[in-house]
């Protein structure tokens, strides 16, 4: 019975740690900039939750102004999440 009690206590501790981690996790970015393989060029702009951005793995968070500037400078918007529409430029 003591072994079961320790197992339950350990599982409750793990669950509390998991919940605390979720609370401490920063909010996802509203906008993402996708960089090329060499990190020198910018390939696309994405809305924060875009599945294509997650799949590429080469995105960094951006502010609204950074995303707008990139679009104004000819960086293409993602064809899936359409950040240009969300930003009011497309």
Secondary structure, DSSP 8 states (H G I E B T S, - for coil): -HHHHHHHHHHHHHHHHHHHHHHHS----SEEEEE-TTSSSEEEEEETT-HHHHHH--EEEE-HHHHHHHHHTT--B-TTT-HHHHTT--
